Amino acid sequence: MLLVTVPVYGLELGASPLMLGVILSSQYLLPFLLAIPLGGVVARHGGRITLMVGALVMAAGLLLMQILPGYYGLIGGQLLIGLAQLQMVLSAQTIISSLATGSRLEGYFGWYSTWLSGGQVIGPLLAGAWIHWADGVNNLFLVMAGIALLGGGAGLALTGGANQGMAVTSKQTGFRAQALLIRRNTGVQVSIAITVAGMFALGVYGSYMPVYLDSLKMSAVMIGVLVSLRSATSMVIRPFIPRIIGSVGGREKATILALGVSSVGLACMGFAGNVPAIALLSILVGLGGGLTQPLSMVVLAESVGREQRSGALGMRLMANRAIHFLAPLVFGAILGLGGFGLSFGVSGVFVALVAVLLLRLQARRAAFESRDS
């Protein structure tokens, strides 16, 4: 719901493109700084309690937006929400990563990502309809706070390993441990590269698509529909991820294909001026994003030991949030200089360049594994 609400509210406040970039990026500042330490917290206390605490923090951030109107409340709320969302996602991914390996884990992460996309489908539609009906944001942040608390309450149903922490040290989960992993572990490097490219595409799309569509004089309802279309596409394909991987000849080929599709969809977006063209390009971005993020999680989960998993997932999320933080700022700066066509075009080229880097990393990983065997 925030994908639509925050940009629309920022425009209501009269934010410039650069100020809008600051507002949108602020959600990812604390996660970038604290993702790795939070990985250690989740490992020690288990996913259940950390997920529920995250829901409380998220509700607090949304209430701050409601109680304190203007830029201060909006940015302060974004900071809290970003931290809370990181904690909830890290908790969920840690729980799921311990359930299986191989194609079974691909399926589990596929279903996890499916329901994640489900929320991203329904959320923009609800937010767009509310803004249209209420003629503005009004009390929408209160509604979101209630939904966040319902999500946290669902954590009460988690049992088994979700309740169990483990004794880990900073040598296993701290910054130094993650620096060693990313330097020596090719699987971790591949996972981070996938995350950087995929999240850059989704960050640009999620942050500036509502603004772009608003500049085309589209209604809030149509904005909600088009923003949701990307998530709907990701949601539809994710249960079939193991089959897609098998049909294209493995994870590596599936990843490159996904990034290529995202690159084309993003690069052409700024030149699409009508609903059918924008819808088609949104589907392409959704197809790419639907594959890249679950694959990134699976590669990482299988590349490290159980005691390192929460910290490594935290490092992946740190890269995720760093890109989410930088992408709107870079896009906003280019937008101010050259308009949407240039901004979306440069973004698509960046994703393509990371795909080329990923090809080299995958070749190095294959050579290392063949030498090992």
Contacts in CASP RR format, 6 or more apart in sequence:
PFRMAT RR
TARGET T0000
AUTHOR 0000-0000-0000
METHOD contacts of the structure
MODEL  1
MLLVTVPVYGLELGASPLMLGVILSSQYLLPFLLAIPLGGVVARHGGRIT
LMVGALVMAAGLLLMQILPGYYGLIGGQLLIGLAQLQMVLSAQTIISSLA
TGSRLEGYFGWYSTWLSGGQVIGPLLAGAWIHWADGVNNLFLVMAGIALL
GGGAGLALTGGANQGMAVTSKQTGFRAQALLIRRNTGVQVSIAITVAGMF
ALGVYGSYMPVYLDSLKMSAVMIGVLVSLRSATSMVIRPFIPRIIGSVGG
REKATILALGVSSVGLACMGFAGNVPAIALLSILVGLGGGLTQPLSMVVL
AESVGREQRSGALGMRLMANRAIHFLAPLVFGAILGLGGFGLSFGVSGVF
VALVAVLLLRLQARRAAFESRDS
1 123 0 8 1.000
1 124 0 8 1.000
1 126 0 8 1.000
1 127 0 8 1.000
1 140 0 8 1.000
1 143 0 8 1.000
1 144 0 8 1.000
1 147 0 8 1.000
2 27 0 8 1.000
2 81 0 8 1.000
2 127 0 8 1.000
2 144 0 8 1.000
3 120 0 8 1.000
3 123 0 8 1.000
3 124 0 8 1.000
3 127 0 8 1.000
3 206 0 8 1.000
3 210 0 8 1.000
3 227 0 8 1.000
4 123 0 8 1.000
4 124 0 8 1.000
4 127 0 8 1.000
4 128 0 8 1.000
4 131 0 8 1.000
4 210 0 8 1.000
4 220 0 8 1.000
4 223 0 8 1.000
4 224 0 8 1.000
4 227 0 8 1.000
5 127 0 8 1.000
5 131 0 8 1.000
5 137 0 8 1.000
5 140 0 8 1.000
5 141 0 8 1.000
5 144 0 8 1.000
6 23 0 8 1.000
6 24 0 8 1.000
6 74 0 8 1.000
6 78 0 8 1.000
7 20 0 8 1.000
7 24 0 8 1.000
7 207 0 8 1.000
7 208 0 8 1.000
7 210 0 8 1.000
7 211 0 8 1.000
7 214 0 8 1.000
8 131 0 8 1.000
8 136 0 8 1.000
8 137 0 8 1.000
8 210 0 8 1.000
8 214 0 8 1.000
8 220 0 8 1.000
8 223 0 8 1.000
9 74 0 8 1.000
9 137 0 8 1.000
10 20 0 8 1.000
10 23 0 8 1.000
10 74 0 8 1.000
11 20 0 8 1.000
11 211 0 8 1.000
11 214 0 8 1.000
12 136 0 8 1.000
12 137 0 8 1.000
13 70 0 8 1.000
13 71 0 8 1.000
13 74 0 8 1.000
15 23 0 8 1.000
15 71 0 8 1.000
17 211 0 8 1.000
17 332 0 8 1.000
17 335 0 8 1.000
17 336 0 8 1.000
18 329 0 8 1.000
18 332 0 8 1.000
18 333 0 8 1.000
18 336 0 8 1.000
19 71 0 8 1.000
20 211 0 8 1.000
20 328 0 8 1.000
20 332 0 8 1.000
21 207 0 8 1.000
21 328 0 8 1.000
21 329 0 8 1.000
21 331 0 8 1.000
21 332 0 8 1.000
22 75 0 8 1.000
22 329 0 8 1.000
23 71 0 8 1.000
23 74 0 8 1.000
23 75 0 8 1.000
23 78 0 8 1.000
24 78 0 8 1.000
24 207 0 8 1.000
24 328 0 8 1.000
25 324 0 8 1.000
25 325 0 8 1.000
25 326 0 8 1.000
25 327 0 8 1.000
25 328 0 8 1.000
25 329 0 8 1.000
26 75 0 8 1.000
26 76 0 8 1.000
26 78 0 8 1.000
26 79 0 8 1.000
27 78 0 8 1.000
27 79 0 8 1.000
27 81 0 8 1.000
27 82 0 8 1.000
27 85 0 8 1.000
27 324 0 8 1.000
28 82 0 8 1.000
28 321 0 8 1.000
28 322 0 8 1.000
28 324 0 8 1.000
28 325 0 8 1.000
29 79 0 8 1.000
29 325 0 8 1.000
30 79 0 8 1.000
30 82 0 8 1.000
30 83 0 8 1.000
30 86 0 8 1.000
31 82 0 8 1.000
31 83 0 8 1.000
31 85 0 8 1.000
31 86 0 8 1.000
31 317 0 8 1.000
31 318 0 8 1.000
31 320 0 8 1.000
31 321 0 8 1.000
32 318 0 8 1.000
32 321 0 8 1.000
32 322 0 8 1.000
32 325 0 8 1.000
34 83 0 8 1.000
34 86 0 8 1.000
35 86 0 8 1.000
35 90 0 8 1.000
35 314 0 8 1.000
35 315 0 8 1.000
35 317 0 8 1.000
35 318 0 8 1.000
35 320 0 8 1.000
35 321 0 8 1.000
36 173 0 8 1.000
36 174 0 8 1.000
36 175 0 8 1.000
36 178 0 8 1.000
36 311 0 8 1.000
36 314 0 8 1.000
36 315 0 8 1.000
36 318 0 8 1.000
37 174 0 8 1.000
38 50 0 8 1.000
38 86 0 8 1.000
38 87 0 8 1.000
38 90 0 8 1.000
38 314 0 8 1.000
39 90 0 8 1.000
39 94 0 8 1.000
39 173 0 8 1.000
39 310 0 8 1.000
39 311 0 8 1.000
39 313 0 8 1.000
39 314 0 8 1.000
40 168 0 8 1.000
40 173 0 8 1.000
40 174 0 8 1.000
40 310 0 8 1.000
40 311 0 8 1.000
41 50 0 8 1.000
41 87 0 8 1.000
42 50 0 8 1.000
42 87 0 8 1.000
42 90 0 8 1.000
42 91 0 8 1.000
42 94 0 8 1.000
42 310 0 8 1.000
43 94 0 8 1.000
43 165 0 8 1.000
43 166 0 8 1.000
43 168 0 8 1.000
43 173 0 8 1.000
43 307 0 8 1.000
43 309 0 8 1.000
43 310 0 8 1.000
43 311 0 8 1.000
44 165 0 8 1.000
44 166 0 8 1.000
44 167 0 8 1.000
44 168 0 8 1.000
45 165 0 8 1.000
46 91 0 8 1.000
46 94 0 8 1.000
46 161 0 8 1.000
46 162 0 8 1.000
46 163 0 8 1.000
46 164 0 8 1.000
46 165 0 8 1.000
47 91 0 8 1.000
47 92 0 8 1.000
47 94 0 8 1.000
47 95 0 8 1.000
47 158 0 8 1.000
47 162 0 8 1.000
47 163 0 8 1.000
47 165 0 8 1.000
48 91 0 8 1.000
48 95 0 8 1.000
48 155 0 8 1.000
48 158 0 8 1.000
48 162 0 8 1.000
48 163 0 8 1.000
49 163 0 8 1.000
50 87 0 8 1.000
50 88 0 8 1.000
50 90 0 8 1.000
50 91 0 8 1.000
51 87 0 8 1.000
51 88 0 8 1.000
51 91 0 8 1.000
51 92 0 8 1.000
51 152 0 8 1.000
51 155 0 8 1.000
51 158 0 8 1.000
52 152 0 8 1.000
52 153 0 8 1.000
52 155 0 8 1.000
52 156 0 8 1.000
53 87 0 8 1.000
54 84 0 8 1.000
54 87 0 8 1.000
54 88 0 8 1.000
54 91 0 8 1.000
54 152 0 8 1.000
55 84 0 8 1.000
55 88 0 8 1.000
55 148 0 8 1.000
55 149 0 8 1.000
55 151 0 8 1.000
55 152 0 8 1.000
55 153 0 8 1.000
56 84 0 8 1.000
56 149 0 8 1.000
56 152 0 8 1.000
57 80 0 8 1.000
57 83 0 8 1.000
57 84 0 8 1.000
57 87 0 8 1.000
58 80 0 8 1.000
58 81 0 8 1.000
58 82 0 8 1.000
58 84 0 8 1.000
58 85 0 8 1.000
58 88 0 8 1.000
58 145 0 8 1.000
58 148 0 8 1.000
59 145 0 8 1.000
59 146 0 8 1.000
59 148 0 8 1.000
59 149 0 8 1.000
60 80 0 8 1.000
60 84 0 8 1.000
61 76 0 8 1.000
61 77 0 8 1.000
61 80 0 8 1.000
61 81 0 8 1.000
61 84 0 8 1.000
61 145 0 8 1.000
62 77 0 8 1.000
62 81 0 8 1.000
62 141 0 8 1.000
62 142 0 8 1.000
62 144 0 8 1.000
62 145 0 8 1.000
62 148 0 8 1.000
63 141 0 8 1.000
63 142 0 8 1.000
63 145 0 8 1.000
64 73 0 8 1.000
64 76 0 8 1.000
64 77 0 8 1.000
64 80 0 8 1.000
65 73 0 8 1.000
65 74 0 8 1.000
65 76 0 8 1.000
65 77 0 8 1.000
65 141 0 8 1.000
66 139 0 8 1.000
66 141 0 8 1.000
66 142 0 8 1.000
66 145 0 8 1.000
67 73 0 8 1.000
82 321 0 8 1.000
84 148 0 8 1.000
86 317 0 8 1.000
86 321 0 8 1.000
88 152 0 8 1.000
89 317 0 8 1.000
90 310 0 8 1.000
90 313 0 8 1.000
90 314 0 8 1.000
90 317 0 8 1.000
92 112 0 8 1.000
93 112 0 8 1.000
93 297 0 8 1.000
93 313 0 8 1.000
94 309 0 8 1.000
94 310 0 8 1.000
94 313 0 8 1.000
95 158 0 8 1.000
95 161 0 8 1.000
95 162 0 8 1.000
96 108 0 8 1.000
96 109 0 8 1.000
96 112 0 8 1.000
97 105 0 8 1.000
97 109 0 8 1.000
97 297 0 8 1.000
97 301 0 8 1.000
97 309 0 8 1.000
97 313 0 8 1.000
98 161 0 8 1.000
98 306 0 8 1.000
98 309 0 8 1.000
99 105 0 8 1.000
99 108 0 8 1.000
100 108 0 8 1.000
101 301 0 8 1.000
101 302 0 8 1.000
102 298 0 8 1.000
102 302 0 8 1.000
103 242 0 8 1.000
103 245 0 8 1.000
105 298 0 8 1.000
105 301 0 8 1.000
105 302 0 8 1.000
106 241 0 8 1.000
106 242 0 8 1.000
106 245 0 8 1.000
106 294 0 8 1.000
106 295 0 8 1.000
106 298 0 8 1.000
107 239 0 8 1.000
107 241 0 8 1.000
107 242 0 8 1.000
107 294 0 8 1.000
109 241 0 8 1.000
109 294 0 8 1.000
109 297 0 8 1.000
109 298 0 8 1.000
109 301 0 8 1.000
110 238 0 8 1.000
110 239 0 8 1.000
110 241 0 8 1.000
110 294 0 8 1.000
111 238 0 8 1.000
111 239 0 8 1.000
112 294 0 8 1.000
113 234 0 8 1.000
113 238 0 8 1.000
113 290 0 8 1.000
113 293 0 8 1.000
113 294 0 8 1.000
114 235 0 8 1.000
114 238 0 8 1.000
114 239 0 8 1.000
115 235 0 8 1.000
117 231 0 8 1.000
117 232 0 8 1.000
117 234 0 8 1.000
117 235 0 8 1.000
117 238 0 8 1.000
117 290 0 8 1.000
118 231 0 8 1.000
118 232 0 8 1.000
118 235 0 8 1.000
119 231 0 8 1.000
120 228 0 8 1.000
120 230 0 8 1.000
120 231 0 8 1.000
120 234 0 8 1.000
120 235 0 8 1.000
121 228 0 8 1.000
121 231 0 8 1.000
121 232 0 8 1.000
121 235 0 8 1.000
122 228 0 8 1.000
123 228 0 8 1.000
124 223 0 8 1.000
124 224 0 8 1.000
124 225 0 8 1.000
124 227 0 8 1.000
124 228 0 8 1.000
124 231 0 8 1.000
125 224 0 8 1.000
125 225 0 8 1.000
125 228 0 8 1.000
127 140 0 8 1.000
127 224 0 8 1.000
128 220 0 8 1.000
128 221 0 8 1.000
128 223 0 8 1.000
128 224 0 8 1.000
129 220 0 8 1.000
129 221 0 8 1.000
130 140 0 8 1.000
130 143 0 8 1.000
131 137 0 8 1.000
131 140 0 8 1.000
131 220 0 8 1.000
132 219 0 8 1.000
132 220 0 8 1.000
132 221 0 8 1.000
134 140 0 8 1.000
166 306 0 8 1.000
166 307 0 8 1.000
168 307 0 8 1.000
168 310 0 8 1.000
170 176 0 8 1.000
170 177 0 8 1.000
171 177 0 8 1.000
172 307 0 8 1.000
172 308 0 8 1.000
172 311 0 8 1.000
173 308 0 8 1.000
173 310 0 8 1.000
173 311 0 8 1.000
174 311 0 8 1.000
177 308 0 8 1.000
177 311 0 8 1.000
178 311 0 8 1.000
178 312 0 8 1.000
178 314 0 8 1.000
178 315 0 8 1.000
181 188 0 8 1.000
181 304 0 8 1.000
181 308 0 8 1.000
181 312 0 8 1.000
181 315 0 8 1.000
182 188 0 8 1.000
182 189 0 8 1.000
182 192 0 8 1.000
182 315 0 8 1.000
185 303 0 8 1.000
185 304 0 8 1.000
186 303 0 8 1.000
186 361 0 8 1.000
186 364 0 8 1.000
186 365 0 8 1.000
186 368 0 8 1.000
187 299 0 8 1.000
187 300 0 8 1.000
187 303 0 8 1.000
187 365 0 8 1.000
188 300 0 8 1.000
188 303 0 8 1.000
188 304 0 8 1.000
188 312 0 8 1.000
188 315 0 8 1.000
189 361 0 8 1.000
189 365 0 8 1.000
190 299 0 8 1.000
190 358 0 8 1.000
190 361 0 8 1.000
190 362 0 8 1.000
190 365 0 8 1.000
191 296 0 8 1.000
191 297 0 8 1.000
191 299 0 8 1.000
191 300 0 8 1.000
191 303 0 8 1.000
191 316 0 8 1.000
192 296 0 8 1.000
192 315 0 8 1.000
192 316 0 8 1.000
192 319 0 8 1.000
193 354 0 8 1.000
193 357 0 8 1.000
193 358 0 8 1.000
193 361 0 8 1.000
194 255 0 8 1.000
194 259 0 8 1.000
194 292 0 8 1.000
194 293 0 8 1.000
194 295 0 8 1.000
194 296 0 8 1.000
194 299 0 8 1.000
194 358 0 8 1.000
195 292 0 8 1.000
195 293 0 8 1.000
195 296 0 8 1.000
195 316 0 8 1.000
195 319 0 8 1.000
195 320 0 8 1.000
195 323 0 8 1.000
196 319 0 8 1.000
196 323 0 8 1.000
196 354 0 8 1.000
197 259 0 8 1.000
197 262 0 8 1.000
197 292 0 8 1.000
197 350 0 8 1.000
197 351 0 8 1.000
197 354 0 8 1.000
197 355 0 8 1.000
197 358 0 8 1.000
198 259 0 8 1.000
198 262 0 8 1.000
198 288 0 8 1.000
198 289 0 8 1.000
198 292 0 8 1.000
198 293 0 8 1.000
198 351 0 8 1.000
199 293 0 8 1.000
199 319 0 8 1.000
199 320 0 8 1.000
199 323 0 8 1.000
199 324 0 8 1.000
199 327 0 8 1.000
200 323 0 8 1.000
200 327 0 8 1.000
200 347 0 8 1.000
200 350 0 8 1.000
200 351 0 8 1.000
200 354 0 8 1.000
201 262 0 8 1.000
201 263 0 8 1.000
201 266 0 8 1.000
201 285 0 8 1.000
201 288 0 8 1.000
201 289 0 8 1.000
201 347 0 8 1.000
201 348 0 8 1.000
201 351 0 8 1.000
202 230 0 8 1.000
202 285 0 8 1.000
202 289 0 8 1.000
203 323 0 8 1.000
203 324 0 8 1.000
203 327 0 8 1.000
203 328 0 8 1.000
204 266 0 8 1.000
204 327 0 8 1.000
204 328 0 8 1.000
204 331 0 8 1.000
204 343 0 8 1.000
204 344 0 8 1.000
204 347 0 8 1.000
205 230 0 8 1.000
205 266 0 8 1.000
205 269 0 8 1.000
205 282 0 8 1.000
205 285 0 8 1.000
206 227 0 8 1.000
206 230 0 8 1.000
207 327 0 8 1.000
207 328 0 8 1.000
207 331 0 8 1.000
208 328 0 8 1.000
208 331 0 8 1.000
208 332 0 8 1.000
208 335 0 8 1.000
208 340 0 8 1.000
208 343 0 8 1.000
209 223 0 8 1.000
209 226 0 8 1.000
209 227 0 8 1.000
209 230 0 8 1.000
209 269 0 8 1.000
209 282 0 8 1.000
210 223 0 8 1.000
210 224 0 8 1.000
210 227 0 8 1.000
212 269 0 8 1.000
212 270 0 8 1.000
212 340 0 8 1.000
212 344 0 8 1.000
213 222 0 8 1.000
213 223 0 8 1.000
213 226 0 8 1.000
213 227 0 8 1.000
213 278 0 8 1.000
214 223 0 8 1.000
215 340 0 8 1.000
216 273 0 8 1.000
218 226 0 8 1.000
218 275 0 8 1.000
222 275 0 8 1.000
226 275 0 8 1.000
226 278 0 8 1.000
226 279 0 8 1.000
226 282 0 8 1.000
227 282 0 8 1.000
229 279 0 8 1.000
229 282 0 8 1.000
229 283 0 8 1.000
230 282 0 8 1.000
230 283 0 8 1.000
230 285 0 8 1.000
230 286 0 8 1.000
231 286 0 8 1.000
233 282 0 8 1.000
233 283 0 8 1.000
233 286 0 8 1.000
233 287 0 8 1.000
233 290 0 8 1.000
234 286 0 8 1.000
234 287 0 8 1.000
234 288 0 8 1.000
234 289 0 8 1.000
234 290 0 8 1.000
237 244 0 8 1.000
237 287 0 8 1.000
237 290 0 8 1.000
237 291 0 8 1.000
238 290 0 8 1.000
238 294 0 8 1.000
241 291 0 8 1.000
241 294 0 8 1.000
241 295 0 8 1.000
244 254 0 8 1.000
244 291 0 8 1.000
245 251 0 8 1.000
245 254 0 8 1.000
245 295 0 8 1.000
246 254 0 8 1.000
248 254 0 8 1.000
248 257 0 8 1.000
251 295 0 8 1.000
251 298 0 8 1.000
251 299 0 8 1.000
252 362 0 8 1.000
252 366 0 8 1.000
254 291 0 8 1.000
254 295 0 8 1.000
255 291 0 8 1.000
255 292 0 8 1.000
255 295 0 8 1.000
255 358 0 8 1.000
255 362 0 8 1.000
256 355 0 8 1.000
256 358 0 8 1.000
256 359 0 8 1.000
257 291 0 8 1.000
258 287 0 8 1.000
258 288 0 8 1.000
258 289 0 8 1.000
258 290 0 8 1.000
258 291 0 8 1.000
258 292 0 8 1.000
258 295 0 8 1.000
259 288 0 8 1.000
259 292 0 8 1.000
259 351 0 8 1.000
259 352 0 8 1.000
259 354 0 8 1.000
259 355 0 8 1.000
259 358 0 8 1.000
260 288 0 8 1.000
260 351 0 8 1.000
260 352 0 8 1.000
260 355 0 8 1.000
261 284 0 8 1.000
261 285 0 8 1.000
261 287 0 8 1.000
261 288 0 8 1.000
262 284 0 8 1.000
262 285 0 8 1.000
262 286 0 8 1.000
262 287 0 8 1.000
262 288 0 8 1.000
262 289 0 8 1.000
262 292 0 8 1.000
262 348 0 8 1.000
262 351 0 8 1.000
263 348 0 8 1.000
263 349 0 8 1.000
263 351 0 8 1.000
263 352 0 8 1.000
263 355 0 8 1.000
264 284 0 8 1.000
264 348 0 8 1.000
265 281 0 8 1.000
265 284 0 8 1.000
265 285 0 8 1.000
265 348 0 8 1.000
266 281 0 8 1.000
266 285 0 8 1.000
266 344 0 8 1.000
266 345 0 8 1.000
266 347 0 8 1.000
266 348 0 8 1.000
266 351 0 8 1.000
267 344 0 8 1.000
267 345 0 8 1.000
267 347 0 8 1.000
267 348 0 8 1.000
267 349 0 8 1.000
267 352 0 8 1.000
268 281 0 8 1.000
268 344 0 8 1.000
268 345 0 8 1.000
269 278 0 8 1.000
269 281 0 8 1.000
269 285 0 8 1.000
269 340 0 8 1.000
269 341 0 8 1.000
269 344 0 8 1.000
269 345 0 8 1.000
270 340 0 8 1.000
270 341 0 8 1.000
270 343 0 8 1.000
270 344 0 8 1.000
270 345 0 8 1.000
271 341 0 8 1.000
271 344 0 8 1.000
272 278 0 8 1.000
272 280 0 8 1.000
272 281 0 8 1.000
296 316 0 8 1.000
297 313 0 8 1.000
297 316 0 8 1.000
300 312 0 8 1.000
300 313 0 8 1.000
300 316 0 8 1.000
301 309 0 8 1.000
301 313 0 8 1.000
303 312 0 8 1.000
304 312 0 8 1.000
327 347 0 8 1.000
331 343 0 8 1.000
331 347 0 8 1.000
332 343 0 8 1.000
334 342 0 8 1.000
334 343 0 8 1.000
334 346 0 8 1.000
335 342 0 8 1.000
335 343 0 8 1.000
END
